[in-house]
Amino acid sequence: MSDTGLLGPWVRRFLLEHLAGDRNLSPNTQKSYRDMLVQLLPFVAKKSGKTVDRLLVMDLSAAAVRQFLNHLELNRRCGISTRNQRLGGIHALAKFISENRPEYVSWAGEIRQVPFKKFTAPAITCLDRSEMNALLEAPNRSTVRGRREHALLLFLYNSGSRASEAAALTIADIDWHARSVQILGKGKKLRSCPLWSVTLKPGGL
C-alpha cells in the first residue's frame, strides 16, 4: 500500500512541516493540535479495529469525527468551546491533506462539513476603579513578596497583558526612555504599551 493512503505520514507532515514550518504557529497552538491528535487517533483506531500506525486516511471519516466529538462532550465532559477547538484542528488536517493530494478533496469536503456548535460565550466583566484600587492595596507592601505582588498587579492593570505575557518579559523589554514595554502576544505579535510613572518607579515594577 502506498504511504499516501496511510494517515500516519500525513500526521507527521502536518505537525512537523505544516504547523511548525509553513505556518510558523506558536508552540501553544502546535501543542493544541498535537493534543487533539493524541485523543483522536486512538479513538478512531479502536472504532476501526486497527492499530494507530495502520490507520488509513479514509478511516478518519465524517462519521468517525462526529462520534469523536460526541465522545469529547459526553465521556470526557469537554465544553463546546473545547469541542470546537478540536474540530478546528481536524478541519485543518483535512485541508492540508487535500491540498497535497487532490484525490482526497471529496473526503476533506465531507470532514469540513462537520459543523461547529454554537454557544453563548460568558460575559466578560471588568473591575471598576474602586475594586481595582482595593485589589492593588491587598498585598502587604512592607514585605518583599507583597511589593512584588503589588508591582505585578499594577503592571497587569497598566498594560492589559496576559499573565503568560507578563511572565515572559525581561528587563530588556522595557524602554525606560520611552516609558514603554514591548510585549510579545498571541500569534507572536509584538506590541508596545506605554507605562505609567507609578509602574516604572523603583519598587513598582
N, C-alpha and C positions, 0 to 999 in steps of 0.2 A: 504493500500500500504506500502511496506517495505521502511524504511528510505533510504535504499541504492539506491532507484530509484529517490529520491529527490535530487536536485542539492545543496540545501541549506546546509545540513550537510557536504557535501563534501567541499564546500567553506570554512566552518568554520574550518574543519580539515586542509585544505590546508594552510590557513593563520596562524592558531594558533599552529598547531603541526608540519607541514612540513617545512614551511618557517622559523619560529622562532626557532623551536626545532631541527628538523632533520638536516636542512641545516645551521642554525645559520647565516642567511643572515643579512646584515646591516639594520638598521632602514630605511634608504633611499630606499633600494631595496624593502623591505617589503611594504613600502608606495606606491611604483610604482605599485606593483602587486595589492594592495588594490584599488588604483585609477582606474586601468584598470577594476576591477570588479564593481566598483561604476558606471562606464559608460556602461559596457557590460550587466549586469543583467537587468536593467530597459529596455534597448533596446530589448533584447530577450523576456522579459515578454510582452512588448507591441506588438511585432510581433506575439507572440503565443496566445495573448488574455488571459493571466493569470496574477496573482499577482506574485511578485518575490518569495514569500515563497512557491508557488505551482509549481515552475518550476521543470521539470524533467531533468535528465542528458541528455536524448535524445533530449530535446528541444534545447540544445546547439549543433546544427548540423553544419556540414561544411558549408552548405549554409547560415545559420544564421551568422556564423563567417565572411564569405565573405561580407555579407550585412553590418555587423557592421564595418568592415574595410573600406568599401566604404563610410559609414556614417561619419567616422572619417575624411576622406580626403575631401569629398565634402561638408559636412554640418558643421563640426567643424573646417575645414581648418587646420587640422594637417599635418605636413610634413611626408615624407616617413620614416624617422628615428623614429618618434613617433609611426607611424603605425606599424612598425616592432617591436618596443619595446612592444607594446600592444599584438601583435600576439605571441611574445615570452612568455609572461605571460599565454596566453591561451594554448599554447603548453604544458607549464609546468603543468598547471592544469589537462589537459587531460592525461598526462603521469602519474601524481600522482594517479588519479582515476583508471586508467587501471592497475597500478601496485598493487593496493589493491583489485580490482575486475576484474578477468580475463574475465568476460562476457562483459566488456567494451573495450577490446583490439581492436576489429574491429572498434568500434566507435572512439576510440582515434587515430587509424591509419588514419581515414578519416580527423579528425581535424588537425593532424600533417602534412597532405599532403597539407594543405593550405600554399602556398609558401610566403616567404619573398620577398619583392620587391627590386630589385637592384637600387642603386642610386649612384651618384658620390659625394663623400664627398668633401666639400670645402677644398682647400689647406690651410694648417696651416702655416702661415708665422711667422717670428720672427724679433725682433728688432736687428739692428746692434749695434755695440759698441757706436757710436756717438748718435744714437737715444736713447739708454738706458741711457747714461750719461745725455742727455737733460731731460729725464723723472725724473731721480734722482735729478736733480737740480731744478725741478719745485717747490717743496714745499718750503715755506718760513721758513727756519730753525731758524729764530730769534724768532719764536713763538713756544709755546708748541705743538700746533696742527701740525705745519709744521715739527717739529722734529719727531713727532710720524709718520706722513705720510712718511717721508723720510726713517725712520727705517723700516717701513713695506714694502715699495717698495724694499729696499735693501735686506731685508730678503727673499722676494719672488724671487728676482733675484738670490740671492746666493743659495737658496735651491731648486728652481724649484717647490715649493709646490703649491697646490691649495689654493685659498683664504679661503675655508672652513677648510682646514687642518691647515692653519696658525691661523685662529680664534679659533681653538680648543686647541691650545698649551698653556701650563702653564710654569712658570719659572722652575718647577721641570723637565721638559722635556729637559732642556739644561744641557749638561755636560761641565762645564766650564774648567775642567782639560783637557778633551779630545778635547775640542773646537769643539763640535758637538751637534746636536739636534736629538732627537727621534721623528719621525713624524708618526702618525697613518694615513695610507692612505686608499684608496678604498679597499673594501673587508677585512677590519680590518688588513691589512698588515702593520707591523711596519718596518720602515727603518731608518737607521742612516745616517745623512748628515753632512759632515764637514762644519764648518763655518769659514769665513774669519775673520781676525783680525778686519777689519773695521766694520764688522757686530756685533762683540762682544763688541766693545769698548763702554764705557759709553755714552749713548745718541744714540747709533747705533741700539740697539735692546730693 
